[in-house]
Amino acid sequence: MLGKVFESLSSAKSYLVLLFLSLFLVNTVFAQPDGAALFKDKCTQCHAINDVVIGPALKDVDKRHSEEWLIKWTKNSQALVKAGDPAAVKLFNDWKKVVMPAQSVTDDEVKAILAYIKVEGSKAPKGPVGPIGGDVAVTENKGTSPWTLITVILVLALIAMALGRVKAGLQHAMREKEGIPHPVVLEGAEARKNWIRSNKKLIAAILLIGFVVGSYKGWYALADIGIAQDYQPEQPIKFSHKIHAGEDKIACVYCHSGAEKSRHAGIPSANLCMNCHNYIKEGPKYGDAEIKKIYAALDWNGTEYGKNTKPIQWTKIHNLPDLAYFNHAQHVTVGKIACQTCHGPVEEYGYDEMKQFAPLTMGWCIDCHRTTEVPGMKDNGYYTEFHKKLAAKYGNEAKLTVDKIGGLECARCHY
């Protein structure tokens, strides 16, 4: 009788241990997305919950748009605008025609961000939310609380410990009743070896779960290598894109003239700066401190240039790997892509240093090629025959995106 009880307890304990490990695996690998962390990583560069930053405040965004629409907008806003979605077009027009770049997020991650915004928005008084409206409210997706899982795991661990003590007591009682000598108590390395020999299945399960968790975590750790989104190094001169490109309306290609006709956009020389700063000697925030650095680089004393010139040591921000080819002229002149698509709304960056706005990953570029229409094909004689072939293949009403003219061919970017 005691033997049967012992076997039942031993089996129950094994099941509890396996259940404990399974819950750990679920909580580690398949846990609900962290809305707060995602919001900080993906949204704060352009949005706040209660204040207008570059884009509208996100408070009550779930009341202005449906969850389905917000998921589509977050993952590919440009596609919605080009498709003529009324809310998307209004948002595009009302916010200075700056389209939010496509975000590499899953549907569940967007839902987690929306849930976080809803909770945080309810904590503070209402702030400006921008000019966009909507009509469908959604319910909050809270997911499973990690504290619930932790509580369950702790309770199961206590049950397993209690069953272990009961098991040991029943073993002792059974040996006493049947006159079986008690086993020698092993210590140190011998005890560990004996435990391993007696729990091979449990060890195999632990190793398997460790392999799965390690592979999952390792995959995403490796995927982040080389991604420098939000990289914002300190520059030798504090240059405000908000003043130059925003308030003064200086075209991007005036300073970065190579963008229209070259692979590289180029960094303007200090002589180009002097076209304006020969007369503008003070700025609104730093006075003449930063402008004097331009004068020093050119050895300019206010009336003439000297011979002790020295280059300004700008720090490069956007670095593609050597195996990738990118041509600014192809995108700016031929593709008619706005600079803000890749570099963000630089005209609203304030006095901060320039930063890398987009992740510039292969997946990010491919998503853009799949959603960006080729401009001017129907009105360009060069494309007449080519357009006929594409229309025959995809239909006259089909949107001819970059991927349909070879934009996904490996050799286009990896030569």
C-alpha positions as CSV (number, residue, x, y, z in Angstrom):
1,M,0.0,0.0,0.0
2,L,2.7,2.4,1.0
3,G,4.6,1.5,-2.3
4,K,1.6,2.6,-4.3
5,V,1.2,5.8,-2.4
6,F,4.9,6.5,-2.9
7,E,4.7,5.9,-6.6
8,S,1.7,8.2,-6.9
9,L,3.5,11.0,-5.0
10,S,6.6,10.5,-7.1
11,S,4.6,10.8,-10.3
12,A,2.7,13.8,-9.0
13,K,5.9,15.5,-8.1
14,S,7.4,14.9,-11.5
15,Y,4.3,16.4,-13.1
16,L,4.5,19.4,-10.9
17,V,8.2,20.0,-11.8
18,L,7.4,19.7,-15.5
19,L,4.5,22.1,-15.1
20,F,6.7,24.5,-13.3
21,L,9.2,24.4,-16.1
22,S,6.5,24.8,-18.7
23,L,5.1,27.9,-17.0
24,F,8.6,29.3,-16.9
25,L,9.1,28.7,-20.6
26,V,5.8,30.3,-21.4
27,N,6.5,33.3,-19.3
28,T,10.0,33.7,-20.7
29,V,9.5,33.0,-24.4
30,F,5.8,33.7,-25.0
31,A,5.2,36.5,-22.5
32,Q,2.9,39.3,-23.4
33,P,4.8,42.3,-25.1
34,D,5.8,45.0,-22.7
35,G,3.8,48.0,-23.8
36,A,5.9,50.5,-21.7
37,A,9.2,49.3,-23.2
38,L,7.8,49.3,-26.7
39,F,6.4,52.8,-26.4
40,K,9.7,54.1,-25.2
41,D,11.6,52.3,-27.9
42,K,9.2,52.9,-30.9
43,C,7.2,56.0,-30.1
44,T,8.8,58.6,-27.8
45,Q,11.0,60.1,-30.5
46,C,8.0,61.5,-32.2
47,H,5.1,61.2,-29.7
48,A,4.1,61.8,-26.1
49,I,0.9,60.7,-24.4
50,N,-0.4,64.1,-23.3
51,D,1.7,66.6,-25.4
52,V,2.3,67.3,-29.1
53,V,5.9,66.5,-30.0
54,I,6.6,65.9,-33.7
55,G,3.3,64.0,-34.1
56,P,0.0,64.3,-32.2
57,A,-0.4,63.4,-28.6
58,L,-1.6,59.8,-28.2
59,K,-4.0,60.2,-25.3
60,D,-7.4,58.7,-26.3
61,V,-6.1,57.5,-29.6
62,D,-8.2,54.3,-29.1
63,K,-11.3,56.5,-29.1
64,R,-10.3,58.3,-32.3
65,H,-9.4,55.2,-34.4
66,S,-10.2,51.6,-34.4
67,E,-7.7,49.0,-33.2
68,E,-7.5,47.5,-36.7
69,W,-6.8,50.8,-38.3
70,L,-4.1,51.7,-35.7
71,I,-2.4,48.4,-36.3
72,K,-2.3,49.1,-40.1
73,W,-1.2,52.7,-39.6
74,T,1.6,51.8,-37.3
75,K,2.9,49.0,-39.4
76,N,2.7,50.8,-42.7
77,S,1.3,54.4,-42.6
78,Q,2.5,55.2,-46.1
79,A,0.5,52.4,-47.7
80,L,-2.7,53.7,-46.0
81,V,-2.1,57.2,-47.3
82,K,-1.4,56.0,-50.9
83,A,-4.5,53.8,-50.7
84,G,-6.6,57.0,-50.1
85,D,-7.8,56.0,-46.6
86,P,-9.7,59.1,-45.5
87,A,-8.3,59.1,-41.9
88,A,-4.8,58.5,-43.1
89,V,-4.9,61.2,-45.7
90,K,-6.3,63.7,-43.2
91,L,-3.6,62.8,-40.7
92,F,-1.0,63.2,-43.5
93,N,-2.3,66.6,-44.5
94,D,-2.9,68.0,-41.0
95,W,0.6,67.0,-39.8
96,K,2.7,68.8,-42.5
97,K,2.7,65.8,-44.9
98,V,5.3,63.9,-42.8
99,V,4.5,60.2,-43.0
100,M,5.4,58.1,-40.0
101,P,7.9,55.4,-41.2
102,A,6.8,51.8,-41.2
103,Q,7.4,50.2,-37.8
104,S,8.7,46.7,-37.4
105,V,6.2,45.5,-34.9
106,T,3.7,42.7,-34.6
107,D,-0.1,43.1,-34.1
108,D,0.3,42.0,-30.4
109,E,3.0,44.6,-29.9
110,V,0.8,47.4,-31.3
111,K,-2.0,46.2,-29.0
112,A,0.4,46.3,-26.0
113,I,1.4,49.9,-26.9
114,L,-2.2,50.9,-27.2
115,A,-3.0,49.3,-23.8
116,Y,-0.1,51.2,-22.2
117,I,-1.2,54.5,-23.8
118,K,-4.8,54.0,-22.5
119,V,-3.6,53.3,-18.9
120,E,-1.1,56.2,-18.8
121,G,-3.5,58.5,-20.5
122,S,-6.1,57.9,-17.8
123,K,-3.6,58.9,-15.1
124,A,-3.1,62.5,-16.2
125,P,-5.4,65.4,-17.2
126,K,-6.2,65.7,-20.8
127,G,-3.7,67.4,-23.0
128,P,-3.6,68.5,-26.7
129,V,-4.3,65.5,-28.9
130,G,-4.0,67.0,-32.3
131,P,-6.5,67.6,-35.1
132,I,-7.3,64.0,-36.1
133,G,-10.6,62.3,-35.2
134,G,-12.1,58.9,-35.4
135,D,-15.1,57.0,-34.3
136,V,-14.4,53.5,-33.0
137,A,-13.3,52.7,-29.4
138,V,-11.6,49.5,-28.5
139,T,-11.2,47.5,-25.3
140,E,-7.9,47.3,-23.6
141,N,-5.8,44.1,-24.1
142,K,-4.3,43.6,-20.7
143,G,-2.8,40.1,-21.2
144,T,-1.6,37.9,-18.4
145,S,0.0,39.7,-15.4
146,P,3.6,38.4,-14.8
147,W,2.8,38.5,-11.0
148,T,0.0,36.0,-11.6
149,L,2.5,33.6,-13.2
150,I,5.1,34.2,-10.5
151,T,2.5,33.5,-7.8
152,V,1.5,30.2,-9.6
153,I,5.1,29.2,-9.9
154,L,5.8,29.8,-6.2
155,V,2.7,27.9,-5.1
156,L,3.7,24.9,-7.3
157,A,7.2,25.1,-6.0
158,L,5.9,24.9,-2.4
159,I,3.6,22.0,-3.3
160,A,6.6,20.2,-4.9
161,M,8.7,20.7,-1.8
162,A,5.9,19.5,0.5
163,L,5.4,16.4,-1.6
164,G,9.1,15.8,-1.5
165,R,9.0,15.8,2.3
166,V,5.9,13.5,2.4
167,K,7.7,11.2,0.0
168,A,10.8,11.0,2.2
169,G,8.6,10.4,5.2
170,L,6.7,7.6,3.6
171,Q,9.9,5.9,2.4
172,H,11.3,6.0,5.9
173,A,8.0,4.5,7.3
174,M,7.9,1.8,4.6
175,R,11.5,0.7,5.4
176,E,10.8,0.7,9.1
177,K,7.7,-1.5,8.7
178,E,9.3,-4.0,6.3
179,G,12.6,-4.1,8.1
180,I,14.6,-2.7,5.2
181,P,17.8,-1.0,6.1
182,H,17.9,2.7,5.5
183,P,20.1,3.8,2.6
184,V,23.4,5.4,3.2
185,V,23.2,9.2,3.1
186,L,25.4,10.4,0.2
187,E,27.1,13.7,0.3
188,G,29.0,16.0,-2.0
189,A,29.8,14.8,-5.6
190,E,28.4,11.3,-4.9
191,A,25.0,12.8,-3.9
192,R,25.0,14.9,-7.1
193,K,25.8,12.0,-9.3
194,N,23.1,9.9,-7.7
195,W,20.6,12.7,-8.2
196,I,21.5,13.0,-11.9
197,R,21.2,9.2,-12.4
198,S,17.8,9.3,-10.8
199,N,16.4,12.3,-12.7
200,K,17.5,11.8,-16.3
201,K,14.2,12.8,-17.8
202,L,13.9,15.9,-15.7
203,I,17.5,17.0,-16.7
204,A,16.6,16.3,-20.3
205,A,13.5,18.5,-20.0
206,I,15.6,21.3,-18.3
207,L,18.2,21.2,-21.0
208,L,15.6,21.2,-23.8
209,I,13.8,24.2,-22.3
210,G,17.1,26.0,-21.8
211,F,18.0,25.3,-25.4
212,V,14.7,26.8,-26.6
213,V,14.9,29.8,-24.4
214,G,18.5,30.4,-25.2
215,S,17.8,30.1,-29.0
216,Y,14.9,32.5,-28.8
217,K,16.8,35.1,-26.8
218,G,19.9,34.6,-28.8
219,W,18.1,35.0,-32.1
220,Y,16.8,38.5,-31.2
221,A,20.0,39.5,-29.5
222,L,21.9,38.7,-32.8
223,A,19.2,40.4,-34.8
224,D,19.9,43.7,-33.0
225,I,23.6,43.7,-33.8
226,G,24.5,46.6,-36.1
227,I,21.2,48.4,-35.7
228,A,22.0,52.0,-34.5
229,Q,18.5,53.5,-34.5
230,D,18.5,56.7,-32.4
231,Y,22.3,57.0,-32.5
232,Q,22.9,60.6,-31.7
233,P,26.6,61.5,-31.3
234,E,27.8,64.8,-30.1
235,Q,29.0,67.0,-33.0
236,P,31.8,69.6,-33.0
237,I,29.2,72.4,-33.9
238,K,25.7,72.5,-32.5
239,F,23.6,72.7,-35.7
240,S,19.9,73.1,-35.5
241,H,17.9,71.6,-38.4
242,K,14.8,73.1,-36.9
243,I,16.1,76.6,-37.5
244,H,17.7,76.0,-41.0
245,A,15.2,73.5,-42.5
246,G,12.2,74.4,-40.5
247,E,12.0,78.1,-39.7
248,D,14.3,79.3,-42.5
249,K,12.9,76.9,-45.1
250,I,16.3,76.0,-46.5
251,A,15.9,73.1,-48.9
252,C,17.8,70.0,-47.8
253,V,19.6,69.8,-51.2
254,Y,21.0,73.3,-50.7
255,C,23.4,71.9,-48.1
256,H,23.4,68.2,-49.2
257,S,23.6,68.9,-52.9
258,G,25.0,65.4,-53.7
259,A,21.6,63.8,-52.8
260,E,20.2,64.8,-56.2
261,K,23.0,63.5,-58.4
262,S,25.3,61.3,-56.5
263,R,25.3,58.2,-54.4
264,H,26.3,60.3,-51.3
265,A,24.3,63.2,-50.0
266,G,27.5,64.9,-48.9
267,I,28.3,67.2,-45.9
268,P,28.3,70.9,-46.7
269,S,31.7,72.7,-46.6
270,A,32.2,75.6,-44.2
271,N,32.4,77.9,-47.2
272,L,28.8,77.1,-48.0
273,C,27.9,78.0,-44.4
274,M,29.5,81.4,-45.0
275,N,27.0,82.3,-47.7
276,C,24.7,83.1,-44.8
277,H,26.9,83.4,-41.8
278,N,29.0,86.1,-43.3
279,Y,26.1,88.2,-42.4
280,I,24.3,86.2,-39.7
281,K,26.7,86.3,-36.8
282,E,24.5,85.1,-33.9
283,G,21.9,82.4,-33.3
284,P,18.8,82.4,-31.1
285,K,20.1,80.0,-28.5
286,Y,23.9,79.9,-28.5
287,G,24.6,83.4,-29.6
288,D,27.8,83.6,-31.6
289,A,29.5,80.7,-29.8
290,E,28.8,78.0,-32.4
291,I,29.1,80.3,-35.4
292,K,32.6,81.4,-34.3
293,K,33.6,77.7,-34.7
294,I,32.9,78.1,-38.4
295,Y,35.0,81.2,-38.6
296,A,37.8,79.4,-36.8
297,A,37.7,76.5,-39.2
298,L,38.1,79.0,-42.1
299,D,40.5,81.3,-40.3
300,W,38.1,84.1,-40.9
301,N,38.6,87.3,-38.9
302,G,35.5,89.1,-40.1
303,T,37.1,90.8,-43.1
304,E,39.4,88.2,-44.7
305,Y,40.4,84.6,-44.7
306,G,43.7,83.4,-43.3
307,K,45.9,80.4,-44.3
308,N,45.4,78.4,-41.1
309,T,42.2,76.6,-42.1
310,K,41.2,73.3,-40.7
311,P,38.4,70.9,-41.5
312,I,35.4,70.5,-39.2
313,Q,35.5,67.0,-37.8
314,W,31.8,65.9,-38.1
315,T,30.9,62.5,-36.7
316,K,29.1,60.3,-39.3
317,I,25.7,59.1,-38.1
318,H,24.2,56.9,-40.8
319,N,26.5,53.9,-41.5
320,L,25.4,51.1,-43.9
321,P,27.5,48.0,-44.0
322,D,30.0,47.7,-46.8
323,L,28.0,44.9,-48.4
324,A,25.1,47.2,-49.0
325,Y,24.8,49.7,-51.8
326,F,22.6,52.8,-51.5
327,N,22.2,55.6,-54.0
328,H,20.7,58.9,-52.8
329,A,20.1,60.2,-56.4
330,Q,18.1,57.1,-57.3
331,H,15.8,57.6,-54.4
332,V,15.6,61.5,-54.3
333,T,15.7,62.3,-58.0
334,V,14.1,59.3,-59.6
335,G,12.0,57.9,-56.8
336,K,10.9,61.3,-55.5
337,I,11.3,60.1,-51.9
338,A,11.2,62.8,-49.3
339,C,14.3,63.1,-47.1
340,Q,12.0,62.8,-44.1
341,T,11.1,59.2,-45.1
342,C,14.5,58.0,-44.0
343,H,15.8,60.8,-41.8
344,G,12.6,61.7,-40.0
345,P,11.1,65.2,-39.5
346,V,14.5,67.0,-39.2
347,E,12.8,70.3,-39.5
348,E,11.2,69.7,-36.1
349,Y,14.2,68.2,-34.2
350,G,14.7,71.3,-32.1
351,Y,18.2,72.2,-30.9
352,D,19.3,68.6,-30.4
353,E,22.0,67.0,-32.4
354,M,21.0,65.0,-35.5
355,K,20.2,61.4,-34.9
356,Q,19.5,58.2,-36.9
357,F,15.7,58.1,-37.3
358,A,15.1,54.8,-39.1
359,P,16.6,51.4,-38.3
360,L,18.0,51.1,-41.8
361,T,17.7,47.3,-41.7
362,M,17.3,45.1,-44.8
363,G,13.7,44.3,-43.7
364,W,12.9,48.0,-43.3
365,C,14.2,48.7,-46.9
366,I,12.3,45.8,-48.3
367,D,9.0,46.9,-46.7
368,C,9.5,50.3,-48.3
369,H,10.1,48.8,-51.7
370,R,7.0,46.7,-51.4
371,T,4.7,49.7,-50.6
372,T,6.3,52.6,-52.5
373,E,4.8,53.2,-56.0
374,V,7.1,54.0,-58.9
375,P,6.4,57.7,-59.7
376,G,5.8,59.1,-63.2
377,M,5.7,55.8,-65.1
378,K,2.5,56.5,-67.1
379,D,3.7,59.9,-68.2
380,N,7.3,58.9,-69.0
381,G,7.9,57.7,-72.5
382,Y,11.0,55.7,-71.4
383,Y,8.6,53.4,-69.4
384,T,5.9,53.1,-72.0
385,E,6.6,49.5,-73.1
386,F,7.7,48.5,-69.7
387,H,4.5,49.8,-68.2
388,K,2.4,47.8,-70.8
389,K,4.2,44.6,-69.7
390,L,3.6,45.4,-66.1
391,A,-0.1,46.3,-66.7
392,A,-0.6,43.0,-68.6
393,K,0.9,41.1,-65.7
394,Y,-0.6,42.9,-62.7
395,G,-3.6,44.7,-64.3
396,N,-4.2,48.3,-65.3
397,E,-5.4,49.3,-61.9
398,A,-2.6,47.6,-60.0
399,K,-0.3,49.8,-58.0
400,L,3.2,49.4,-59.5
401,T,5.5,49.3,-56.5
402,V,9.3,49.2,-56.5
403,D,9.3,45.4,-55.9
404,K,7.5,44.8,-59.2
405,I,10.4,46.4,-61.2
406,G,13.1,44.4,-59.6
407,G,13.3,46.2,-56.2
408,L,13.8,43.0,-54.4
409,E,16.6,41.6,-56.5
410,C,19.6,40.9,-54.4
411,A,22.1,42.4,-56.8
412,R,20.3,45.8,-56.7
413,C,21.7,46.4,-53.2
414,H,24.4,43.7,-52.8
415,Y,26.7,43.9,-55.8
